[in-house]
Amino acid sequence: METKVTFDGTGVSLETSTGRGTVAWRDVNRIFVYKWDLFAFDLICMRIEAGDNSMNLDEDAEGWLELVEGLPEYLKECVPFAEWFENVAFPAFETNLFVIYERRE
């Protein structure tokens, strides 16, 4: 089964061959994106942290582009995709970790 990410006004869900997990927007503390070096190519990944709950997904997930473009609609302080993509994608084969959202208390 292919990994699939879906989201709506309440939160984001990730469905994989091993199960399904959901994180509510109100619980999200931090989101960061980074690049994973797979030797022949790189894979852009995202980690969504919500207390003891976290979600890891990557650009191969169905619904990825819709999620990264839609995040600022649900998390107002989230850095828009167009502003972080190049910082993560280049230079090649570097991790390039970039925090795109951090809840302010």
Secondary structure, 3 states (H helix, E strand, C coil): CCCEEEECCCEEEEEECCEEEEEEHHHCCEEEEEEEECCCCEEEEEEEEECCEEEEEECCCECHHHHHHHHHHHCCCCCCHHHHHHHHHCCCCCCCCEEEEECCC
